[in-house]
Every structure is written in structure tokens, then in C-alpha cells.
């Protein structure tokens, strides 16, 4: 019997039952082991690169699947793994967008841990404001407001209080335009040029 040391896995049986016959020595009664390996990395906020705690990361090789949660620094780790192919996947939380691929296809080679298998996400942001009557300051419902960043364009209609909102946006530069209805004149500019900074929603972008 071999005593398998911590951090190693028996490839051959750790127990042999040989039979010694008269005048026969037994040689090559071998034990073969493989070092257990680890895959680790961080879950980070793309803005500021801080670690994100409490995110679920899952590892599988098709027959073995295990999940863990990132710690206070955003760190995750899977150990006790044998050489081979693995897939590591993050579960993207609501209100966030993956900047790097949420699925990593990895190969553990003999005696080589894989570190810095990182996932990076960015928080989705909102731009909001009101469409107002300059005389009464009351909100005007049913007005069209359009947002674009040059490659992405979306429109919405103000509600009964004059409120509009665009969410699910990434940091960057945007233009918001109101469609001025017949019989009305714009007191403020009908076009707003905005920059969404990391983790900062923009409110009171009013017309």
C-alpha cells in the first residue's frame, strides 16, 4: 500500500496484492500518481478594476461540475483537479454586461496551475429626465425622446409625468434628442450631448 500524499491523486491502485511464489522475486510493483492542480482568477469591475464579491463561477469538464462564489476581493479558486480540459463560466448578474468572455475554455497541463483566469464586467447605467412645459413646469406626456451613440439608437415616449429613461447603457458618449411637437418651441436645446462615466447614472436631463 502507498500512502497518497496531500495534493496528489492515485492513477494506479494505491493497494497491490501480489503473490510471492517459491524462488520468484516480484519487481515493478509500481505506484503512479498525478499532482492535483488549481484554476483560479478574479471577478473584476471594468471601472476601477476592483474585485466583485459574491459572483458565481462554475467549472466543468463534462462529467464533473462544481460552483463557487468570489470572495471579498473577487477571487475564486478550484483545486484538486487533474490534467485535462475544463470550461469555467461566470454567471453574469442583472444590471451588468460582460466585457470579457463569460466562458473560458482551458487546458490544465501536468504540474501547471492556471492563475489569472479573470472575468471583467461593467455596470449598466441609466440616463433619465423630464419633458416640461416652461410655463407651468408640469410634465408633458407622449413626447418622443431618442438616444444614440452613433452605432446604437433607441427611442422612448415620456410618461404621464413627462418622465423618460434609458437604461442598460455602458459608459461612453451619447446624444439625446427630443422630437419637438407641432405648436411648441424648444426653450432649452432639443439636443443634449452627454458622457456616462463609470458607475454614474445621469438624471434630470430635461427638455
C-alpha positions in Angstrom: 0.0 0.0 0.0 1.1 3.5 -0.8 0.1 6.4 1.4 -1.1 9.1 -1.0 0.3 12.5 -0.1 -1.9 15.6 0.1 -2.2 17.3 -3.3 -1.7 14.1 -5.3 -4.1 11.7 -6.9 -3.5 7.9 -7.4 -3.6 7.0 -11.1 -3.0 3.3 -10.3 -4.5 1.5 -7.4 -2.8 2.5 -4.1 -3.2 -1.1 -2.9 -1.4 -4.0 -4.5 -2.0 -7.7 -3.7 0.9 -9.7 -5.2 1.6 -13.4 -4.6 5.2 -14.5 -4.0 5.9 -17.9 -5.4 8.9 -20.1 -4.4 12.1 -18.7 -5.7 10.4 -15.8 -7.5 11.1 -12.2 -6.8 8.5 -9.7 -7.8 9.7 -6.4 -9.4 8.0 -3.4 -10.9 5.2 -3.3 -8.3 4.8 0.4 -9.1 2.5 3.1 -7.9 1.7 6.0 -10.3 0.3 9.4 -9.1 -0.5 12.7 -10.7 -0.3 16.1 -9.0 -3.6 17.8 -8.3 -3.9 21.2 -9.9 -5.8 24.5 -9.4 -7.6 27.0 -11.6 -8.0 30.5 -10.1 -8.8 34.1 -11.1 -10.7 37.2 -10.2 -14.0 38.8 -11.0 -13.4 42.5 -11.6 -15.3 45.7 -12.3 -14.0 47.2 -15.5 -14.3 50.6 -14.0 -11.5 50.9 -11.5 -10.7 47.1 -11.7 -12.0 46.4 -8.1 -12.8 42.9 -7.2 -16.5 41.9 -7.2 -17.7 39.6 -4.3 -20.5 37.1 -4.4 -20.4 36.3 -8.1 -21.0 32.6 -9.1 -18.3 30.9 -11.1 -18.8 27.3 -12.4 -16.2 24.7 -13.5 -17.0 21.6 -15.6 -15.2 19.0 -17.6 -18.4 17.4 -18.9 -18.7 14.8 -16.2 -17.7 16.9 -13.1 -19.3 20.2 -12.3 -18.7 22.5 -9.3 -19.5 26.1 -8.5 -18.1 28.6 -6.1 -18.6 32.3 -5.2 -16.0 35.0 -5.4 -14.7 36.3 -2.1 -14.4 39.9 -0.8 -11.5 40.6 -3.2 -13.3 39.0 -6.2 -11.1 35.9 -6.0 -12.2 32.4 -6.9 -10.4 29.1 -7.0 -10.9 25.4 -7.9 -8.4 22.9 -6.7 -7.9 19.1 -6.6 -8.2 19.0 -10.4 -6.5 16.5 -12.7 -4.8 17.5 -16.0 -7.3 17.9 -18.8 -9.8 20.2 -20.5 -12.2 22.4 -18.5 -14.7 25.1 -19.0 -15.1 27.9 -16.5 -18.2 30.1 -16.7 -19.3 33.2 -14.8 -23.0 33.9 -14.1 -23.5 37.5 -15.2 -25.7 39.3 -12.7 -28.6 41.5 -13.7 -27.5 45.1 -14.4 -24.1 44.1 -15.6 -22.5 43.5 -19.0 -19.6 41.1 -19.6 -16.6 43.0 -21.1 -14.5 39.8 -21.4 -16.0 36.4 -22.4 -18.1 34.9 -19.7 -16.9 31.4 -20.8 -13.3 30.3 -20.6 -12.1 27.1 -22.3 -8.9 25.9 -20.5 -6.4 23.1 -20.6 -4.6 22.0 -17.4 -1.2 20.6 -18.3 0.8 18.3 -16.0 2.1 20.2 -12.9 0.9 23.6 -14.1 -1.8 25.5 -12.2 -3.7 28.2 -14.2 -4.0 31.6 -12.5 -5.4 34.9 -13.5 -8.4 33.3 -15.4 -10.3 36.6 -14.9 -13.8 37.8 -15.7 -14.4 41.5 -16.2 -17.8 43.2 -16.2 -19.1 46.8 -16.3 -22.2 48.1 -14.6 -25.0 49.1 -16.8 -26.1 52.7 -16.4 -29.2 54.9 -17.0 -30.0 58.3 -18.4 -33.2 60.0 -17.4 -35.1 63.3 -17.3 -38.3 65.1 -17.8 -40.1 66.8 -20.7 -41.5 70.0 -19.1 -43.9 72.8 -20.0 -41.9 76.0 -19.4 -44.9 78.0 -18.3 -46.4 75.6 -15.7 -43.3 73.3 -15.2 -45.8 70.4 -15.5 -44.6 67.2 -17.2 -45.7 66.6 -20.8 -46.6 63.0 -21.6 -46.4 61.4 -25.0 -43.3 63.2 -26.3 -40.6 61.2 -28.2 -37.0 61.2 -26.9 -34.2 59.4 -28.8 -30.8 58.3 -27.6 -27.9 57.4 -29.8 -24.1 56.8 -29.5 -23.6 56.6 -33.3 -24.0 52.8 -33.6 -26.9 52.3 -31.2 -30.2 54.2 -31.4 -33.3 53.8 -29.3 -36.4 55.9 -28.7 -39.0 56.2 -25.9 -42.1 58.2 -25.0 -42.4 60.3 -21.9 -45.0 59.0 -19.4 -47.9 61.0 -17.9 -45.5 62.9 -15.6 -43.2 63.8 -18.5 -40.5 61.3 -17.4 -38.3 59.3 -19.7 -35.5 56.8 -19.0 -32.9 54.8 -21.0 -31.2 52.0 -19.1 -28.8 49.2 -19.8 -26.2 51.6 -21.1 -22.4 51.3 -21.0 -20.0 54.2 -20.1 -19.4 56.4 -23.1 -20.7 59.4 -25.1 -24.3 59.7 -26.0 -26.7 62.2 -27.7 -30.3 62.6 -26.5 -32.7 64.4 -28.8 -36.4 65.4 -28.3 -38.8 65.5 -31.2 -40.5 68.9 -30.8 -44.2 68.6 -31.5 -46.1 71.0 -33.7 -47.2 74.1 -32.0 -44.4 74.1 -29.5 -41.0 75.9 -29.4 -37.9 74.5 -27.6 -36.8 76.7 -24.7 -33.8 74.5 -23.9 -31.7 72.8 -26.6 -33.5 69.9 -28.1 -30.2 68.0 -28.4 -28.1 67.0 -25.3 -24.5 65.7 -25.6 -23.7 63.5 -22.6 -20.9 61.4 -21.2 -21.7 58.5 -19.0 -18.9 57.9 -16.5 -18.2 54.6 -14.8 -20.9 53.7 -12.2 -22.7 57.1 -12.5 -26.2 57.4 -13.8 -27.3 60.8 -15.3 -30.6 62.2 -14.0 -32.5 65.4 -14.7 -31.5 65.6 -18.4 -34.5 67.7 -19.0 -36.1 69.3 -22.1 
